[in-house]
Structure formats: C-alpha cells, structure tokens
Amino acid sequence: MGVFSVVIGALNQGFLQTLKLFSVTLLGSIPLGLLICFGSMNRWMPFHRLSAADAPRGIVGRLCRILSRLRPVSLLTRFFVWIIRGTPLMLQLIIIYYGPGVVMGHSPWPGGETGRFLAAAIMFVINYACYFSEIYRGGIQGVPVGQQEAGLVLGMTKRQIFFKVTLLQMVKRILPPMSNEVITLVKDTSLARIITFQEVIWAGQAFMKGSHGYSGLLWPLFFTGVYYLVFSGVITLLLGKLEKKLDYFR
Amino acid sequence: MALLEVRSIEKHFGPTKVLKDISFSLEEGRALAIIGSSGSGKTTLLRCLNFLETPDRGSITVRGETLFDAGDRASFSEEAIRQKRLHFGLVFQSFNLFPQYTALENVVLAGKLREKDRTQWPTLEKQGMELLDRMGLADRSGHYPHQLSGGQQQRVAIARALALHPDILCFDEPTSALDPELTGEVLKVIRSLADQDTTMIIVTHEMAFARDVADEVIFMDGGLIVEQGPARQVIETPQEERTRQFLSRY
C-alpha cells in the first residue's frame, strides 16, 4: 500500500471520531441549551412578598428589598453560564478529564478512547448548551409579545403557546447565529486533542512522530484541513436549505 | 340582567393609576364603543377584561358568574383564568396573526388544541371556512399572513376570535394600523357583526363609526369614565365639557 492510502486510512479513522464528537455534541446541547435558557429566563421570586410597604427601614429594609427581587433560578443559571462561557473550552476539557483523578486519587473515566470520548462529549455538550441558551434567549425575546398575548386570549396554555406559536418563529430567528456556532463546533472538536482524544488532528500529527511505519511526515497534518473544509461546506449547504425551508413565513 | 357587569375596576402600574373606579354594564346583543384620547386607559380596560392585565380592585361578572374578583385570590390562578377568558374574544390593533400558519390554520388552531377528539377536526375546519367566508376571505384561506393586506389580516383575526364563540367580542383600535382605504373593509365587517346582534366592546378613534354602529358610548379620560350613554347622544350632544373638548377635534 502506498503512503497516501495509508495516511488517508488513518485520517478517515480520526475523522470518524471527530464526527462522533460533533454529532453527540449537537444532539445533546440543542435540547440542554433550551433547558438552560428557560433557567436563565425563570422569573420565580420566592421572597417577593418582602417588598411590601410595611418592610422595616434601614439596613434590614434594604436587605428585604434586595431579597424580594431575587430570582434564584435565573441567578444560578446565569452564574453557571458565565463560568462556562468565561473560561476556555480547552481548560474545561483538561479539568473534567484529569481533575477528578487529581482530587479523588483515581480517574472515574473508563480507560482508553472510551473514557476520553465520554469526558470530551460531556464537556462539549455543556459548553455548547451554554452558548446556545443565550442564542435561544435572544430568539425567544425577539418574538413579539403580541404573539403570546394572542395565544393567551385564545385560551391556549403556556406550553401550547411555546410549542405551537413561539418555537418555530424562534427557530427561524436563531438559524443564522446557530449556523455560526455549528460551523465553529466543526473545528472546535479538535480541542479534544488536548486529552489525546484521537480525532483527525491527532491522527495527522501522529505521522510526525511515527505512525503506521511512517515518521517525519508533516503533510498529513496539513491535509486534515481538507476534511474540515469539506465538512463545514456540507453543513453550510444543509443549514442554508433549512433556512430556505422556513422562508414560507415572515 | 346585563350580560356583562364591570364593578369598580382599578388598575395601577407602580404609582400610576391607569384605571380609577370603572363600572359599567352591557346588555346582550349590544355594541359599546369606548372613546377617549391616548393614555385615557381604554386599552388597559380592554386588557383587564381579557385578563391580560390583573385589576387591583373590582370584579367582572358575565351572565351572573363572577369571573374575576380582586378580593378572591382563587380567581387569579392561571388555569381558572384560562377557562374564563374564553367568555371574551379580543381583536388586536396589530392583528397578531401567527405568521407560520395559513389564514384557516390561524382560525382553527386554538379550537383544535382544545378538541382532543380528532374526528371533530374536520367540523372545526368547516366552521373556520364558513367564518372566513363571512369575512369575505373564502379564497384566501390558504394564504399566509404576510401574503395578505392589513385589512385582510385583521378580518382573519376577527374570524379567529369568533371561532371560539365568545360572549363578548372586544376590539382594540382595530383600524388604527390600517391606511384609510383598508379601514373601510374592516369597519364593514364589524358593522355586519353589530347587525347580527354580536355583543361587542370597541375601542376606537373612528367617531362616525362609533356613532352609527355602537348602541352605547363610554368616554374615558384620565382613567375615569367621564360620560356614558346612547351613542348618538354622547357623540352629538355631549353633556360634559371634557367630552365636548375631545369631540371638537373630530
């Protein structure tokens, strides 16, 4: 077998792992993002009664007023989103994969590629869900209030209004920013290389040190770029089609 | 007994009192027009009747059944309100049709969501078609809102409100978002509803229309009912100075 077909074989194998991480991340983060979005938009105020006019004056009164406006679910969710969006995904991968071992003395992850995939997938899902949640929030808030009010006066439940009225209008609105994130995800999967998840970059890089009987080869690493290009091209076409499909309404 | 009894409704947003002690009643089959300058509270009153706002004081009674009583918190629950608000229908100034549904789908959506027995759906669709026909839109049933003119959209919205057989149909400035040419076709539809003895409350700036179509008129100013009485009498020979001042501009 020639060197080219050996390299392509190895890169294909690596790219299969890339694809796996990519699809699991999308499947997990799209619904989880909605959950996080609902969390950050949650208006539950358990202490709202404290704002009553008979609240005491002075420090205690001021504390009461602050507490009365507290939305714990929203606050906690937004704090979590801040942590995830405020730190590098690469660092998060290192922490989730090596952190438990450092703290507990032994790693909870299964050995080998399975454990690395699991750790990477969980971290990617959480990370992307946080970004998606903010896009969703913008999408939901962009749907005019009148839509919700129209549903309400027609006796629809909040759930029916969300699923039958708001959701599709939101999807239409968020498609362009979501496309951006999805394209970014195609390339971000390479960050899992940091915990030696054997995706396509790892497979290409291996030919420098020595892999399948070849070493000192630089071009396989360069060649991985073609995989990303082709794949993001396909994704762009698919998302464009979806956008067209929602062109039937405004 | 009057179909609708509104007693001592009050509503404030923060320190601003928008409605102060609003009481009136409406007999079945009568049309009531509410007139007044912007900010007089007429839209808020309509929104209170449709439970889009919760009054701070007062009660709303339809056919002897108390739908809302500010003194009785049980009448506040979301589920209780959802059932009771169907006594009222509301047509919005900005139509608020659901853009992703065709004209017919807009009309029948809420009914379908309430009817679990799918074998009844063809009946609902037939009724929906009849309503669109009454609105002169039989040939537009498959059009999406953005393919319709403003006047056509508003007529679909009227059909949508009628589909749930409300006791009282409310209009919130139904022609204010329309250019003069399209205003006529919507007013014509409302006039025909009045001729068929539909009980209606119409917030409007069309004085001639209010005089000719409504049975009674309420003039509101600063959150108060300043004058009420037979439509022709209030508009042609107003008793109060403030009413005269307002009407002199028309």
Interface residues (C-beta under 8 A of the other chain):
Chain A: P144 G146 Q147 E149 A150 G151 L152 V153 L154 G155 M156 T157 K158 Q160 K164 V165 L168 Q169 Y248 F249 R250
Chain B: N50 F51 L52 E78 R82 Q83 R85 L86 F88 G89 L90 F92 S94 N96 L97 F98 P99 Q100 L109 A110 L113 R114 Y144 P145 H146 R160 A161 L164
